[in-house]
């Protein structure tokens, strides 16, 4: 009575709001604690590097051994718990969103292993150039899957594939926004909160026509630049997939080779970023978060020049320091190759144009990105699709409308015909016979034995539970299970509805 009333009042607005709130708070807490721990231990590494003195050998050992030990522990610990905790997890999540069930990648064991491994990896600092945006998307998916199971146990409502897919679709924003080092707020802060004696202006004065900001001839060179970046992107994606496949197909390497490989790579990177060596040319003492902070700081590329108010002071014999303006010059960046390498997207080009302020050339930039993406999509899959192919996950390549062969292939040619179907009115014997006749993971459910109208599907696990909770017709009369109620599938099991139905004459393109 009272508990039911409280439950109705709490869930009046919908339990999804509480689910999303808990997911956001959980991921933000983990991100904050991870950042705090990484910062403390990285400061300890800096202190150790400074305390060893000027002995070059000790400085080299303190710079290389610290991240090497952390990376070795990260790889060894993650692989010992579960081999699916490595990597960003985005290719697997993309496969799950297509409807393929990968239970191993959503197991709760991956959550702890990934948190510990990611924390140790980030403690390496600038030695290992890795972030946590991708892994946090996977962590958010793991947390959402576990919270979804808890929600099902609380509300007593069966959550089918569609509900689970919706929950996983909400995970990337939750994981991405929980990262406090995301540069988007820093961009807004650098533009909207300048210091009092500062202003934002161009170092090189230019006169850009608003009515006609660029020449038509420039679009041709932008298109050439996009084509070059598209070809380079194809080469990059091919090499990345080739190297990844080479590592996967190397069957002679033992399982312990992954920590050894990690140690060798981190040792090489640490030697390259050693501050007295090449590291002094790349600011290797800064962390990735400090890189972003300095990148979007409006005082990073500042130059003190005389403004109109200080020119008058020159004739008086002096210059007032308060009359100097700090002008901001943002470095130019080529974004076409980056988009062609990874994203196969266009929206990021508009964001970069808006962030840099070069909106006058937005049309040539979009044209270049379109050319780069067209070339890359024609010849190579995207970064994550290539990883899906190498890992041999279920992958459906895009079928374009100009492929005429896709219209000639119909579902009848590759559909499975030997399917054991169940009716809503079937009982113990029919379910037992279906389980013995087939080992399928799911079984179609029709309206009745005489009507082949498809109602939905039911999983094998639910059928096993149905058999365990009902008595056999030949059981002793005194043995009653489930109180004699719910003798049929329609009364006892949750049938998941079919959202998409195909006929045998549906073409592959459709």
Secondary structure, DSSP 8 states (H G I E B T S, - for coil): -HHHHHHHHHTSS-HHHHHHHHHHHHHHHHHHHHHHHHHHHHHHHHHHHHHTTT-HHHHHHHHHHHHHHHHHHHHHHHHHH-GGGSS--HHHHHHHHTT---GGGG-HHHHHHHHHHHHHHHTTGGGS---SHHHHHHHHHHHHHHHHHHHHHHH-----HHHHHHHHHTHHHHHHHT-TT-HHHHHHHHHH---TTB----SS-----STT-S-HHHHHHHHHHHHHHHHHHHHHHHHHHHHHHHHHH-TTS-TTHHHHHHHHHHHHHHHHT-TTTGGGGTTTTS-HHHHHHHHT-TTTTEEEEE-HHHHHHHTTT---GGGEEEEE-------HHHIIIII--SHHHHHHHHHHT-GGGHHHHHHHHHHHHHHHHHHS--HHHHHHHHTT--------TT-THHHH-BGGGT-------EETT--HHHHHHHHHH---SEEEEES-SS---EEEEEEHHHHHHHHHTS--TTS-TT--SGGG---SHHHHS--EE-S----TT-BS--
